Amino acid sequence: ADDMAVLNTKSDQFGPVLAEAVGVIKIIATTIILLCSAALAYVFYLLRKGTLVPIDDALQFAKRIASGDLTGQIHPKAQDEFGQLYTALNEMNANLARIVGQVRTGSDQISTSIGEVASGNHDLSARTERQASSLQATAASMNDLNTTVKQNADSARQANQLATSASSVAVQGGVVVNQVVETMKGINE
């Protein structure tokens, strides 16, 4: 009990000092908490600026590429990982632009070739039509020639029949002439 009395007496002596110390400690603790909060906010700001902004820039650039806009570039602000990411995105964009250019050139060449093939087909069609027309004319001429040959063959048959008839008449005439000659010889003698 004596110890408790001593403590109560000492606590009465140090009570105001202790209360004042607790108040100062509260102020210091509040100040430290506010300073730590401000420091955390500043660190968060730096992390956001150093991490989220470059990622957002890269994302926006990638979206432009995805939409077909290959004209832009993204400029690295440092040589850190984000700078390497920006450089890789620029190289990808340049390679895509080169590939698209090659595809366009190939497409133009194919279009030109298709036009030339179509023109060649048109020329071939026109020549084929002319050849068909010429073949039809040749067939008509061959048909006329065939008719003429048939007429000539008929005429040759008729001429052959007439020649055969004339030969037979000549043979008969020769027999008659021989008889006349024999008769004349007989009269002469």
Beta strands, then each sheet from edge to edge (+ up, - down):
end
